[in-house]
Amino acid sequence: MTAAPRSGHRRTRYPPGPGFHDGEKLDAAAAKFSIERHMKMPGSQRRSEIAPTRPRST
């Protein structure tokens, strides 16, 4: 994972063909869902790791 200087954005690159433990394909939509779930889930232990980032505008 790399962070752009002073932007609050992070970019994560994965090797071709990554997936979840259940065999589901890891794509941008799945990654976004996972990050948003951790941000909203009560008691999430990942929220503090993700909180400093901002959504990327499209």
FITOR-61895 format. One line per 5 residues: number of its first residue (from 0); their letters; for each residue x, y, z of C-alpha. Coordinates in steps of 0.25 Angstrom, whole numbers. Example, Ala and Ser with C-alpha at 12.3 -4.5 7.8 and 13.67 -1.06 7.14 Angstrom:
REM FITOR-61895
0> AS> 49,-18,31  55,-4,29 .
REM end
This chain:
REM FITOR-61895
0> MTAAP> 0,0,0  5,14,-4  0,27,1  1,40,-8  8,51,-1 .
5> RSGHR> -2,60,7  -14,55,-1  -20,45,9  -22,34,-2  -16,21,-2 .
10> RTRYP> -13,12,-14  -12,-3,-12  -7,-12,-23  -10,-27,-24  -4,-38,-33 .
15> PGPGF> -13,-43,-44  -24,-52,-40  -25,-50,-25  -37,-55,-17  -44,-56,-4 .
20> HDGEK> -43,-69,5  -57,-74,-1  -52,-73,-15  -59,-60,-18  -52,-51,-28 .
25> LDAAA> -45,-38,-22  -49,-26,-31  -50,-11,-28  -65,-13,-24  -62,-24,-14 .
30> AKFSI> -50,-16,-8  -59,-3,-7  -70,-11,0  -60,-17,10  -54,-4,13 .
35> ERHMK> -68,3,15  -73,-9,24  -61,-7,33  -63,8,34  -78,6,38 .
40> MPGSQ> -77,-7,46  -79,-5,61  -66,-10,69  -58,-10,56  -43,-12,59 .
45> RRSEI> -39,-7,45  -47,6,46  -35,13,52  -26,8,41  -35,13,30 .
50> APTRP> -40,26,36  -29,35,32  -32,32,17  -42,40,9  -51,34,-3 .
55> RST> -46,37,-17  -54,46,-25  -58,40,-39 .
REM end
